[in-house]
């Protein structure tokens, strides 16, 4: 039978189905609502068939697992050969408290560390700075010097664990501290494995934890890329992050498009540094959100792999297949967690985690049910980790590669998301590129508009959030919440005072002077940052020198 005959027969069968079976069913039992939408507010059809995939070319659009264009995954055996790395984003209060949590998680079967830093650290302030008052340890661990990093990582074998560090503006400095602790343990930089978030572009568009203007910030990112490729070859020096773009309120298509646009911009800057694309691209990694819409999220990950592979091979002429691979970490969606009926968050997280696994993630963090209320308690974080372990050991979804590949619905969503992403690429290019688009507020307005639409859908009950705008329960919160060590801040301030008193301040001053000269010139700043942290210069002192050279960034106001 010819393809044309099959298409004609399917058209006729579908038409007859609508007139008879469907019409009869709707007459007896009307559909629950007139229109169904994804989490991104795109309409979902009643039924998907081969007619939604005209001219579908399996090898060109899907290929085989582990082969270009990697739509079905970057590894030929998927999770049959190796499960994803199970991480739990952890860090709170003092270095001592977080160190104890890391050891607990490793004992419970976590596959690697994922370090959360507190707001002063993210913004480049020491814990005792006036700007840091009231923020110590609230959203992560406080790290103001190499001494704190030593305590944070005490008795954790850095040569054996993989560590993810969620830090951006001062990322190079915190990475230097990590490398220095590795040296103290006898672990060479070449043996260290992990990922540095280090994605400054999304800070200007979504998370807003920037310090310096875009151009010098991009220079620091490229410094880490260059240094990593030469000295820390197993480290992913950027985790290009759509997570925070989605948390700010973007759609799935915006998360996909803006994340990949940022990734391609880092590639351009690396090439402009005279680095060979195949020298650094294999160590670029990505970080995506796992939101509520199960199938849309799976399609997003598949579209991301295909777009990245095509762009790296066709646009940037990368020759190494490792440069074509989009490897990514996933975190379940914090913005979907509710303070109301917090136990429901366990169910949300399980569904989101399952989508990430079916989408082929290499690494996964599952949020804890109490995170809309406080930092995770030990019980809540254990349940979150067990969620991943149950998916891996009991669900069967890791037993075959890309089990949803070929689904008419999933493939249609994958194609639609790719088309939407490429439309955004064209709009960004028309504005002059990523940095000019940031300066003009393009990304910020698009995300704000999407967030407003989503909230309106909740407010007018177009979208149901269980426990918030439907199935509401006014009972008090039934779960215990984490409490920080009440003397942690006092201990941290005293540690800083003692550090400044006991260190070789002449050595510190000399290292900071050399860093200042490097920032004023064009040489790579990483060796000088390593000298500064080894001398026990504090984070605030190092950032202060860089501010004097680079200046600070204030976001423009758009009308």
Secondary structure by P-SEA (a helix, b strand, c coil): ccaaaaaaaaaaaaaaaaacaaaaaaaaccccccccccccccccccccccccccccccccccccccccccccccccccccccccbbbbbcccccaaaaaaaaaaaaaacccbbbbbbccccccccccccccccccccccbbbbccaaaaaaaacccccccbbbbbbcccaaaaaaaaaaaaaaaaccccccbbbbbcccaaaaacccccccccaaaaaaaaaaaaaaaaccccccccccccaaaaaaacccaaaaaaaaaaaaaaaaaaaaaaccccccccccbbbbbbbccaaaaaaaaaaaaaaaaaaaaaccccccccccccccbbbbccccccccccccaaaaaaaaaaaaaaaacccbbbbbccccccccccaaaaaaaaaaaaaaacccccccccccccccaaaaaaaaaaaaaaaaaaaaaaaaccaaaaaaaaaaaaaaaaaaaaaaaaaaaccccccccccccccccccbbbbbcccaaaaaaaaaaaaaaaccaaaaaaaaaaaaaaaaaccccaaaaaaaaaaacccaaaaaaaaaaabbbbbbbbcc
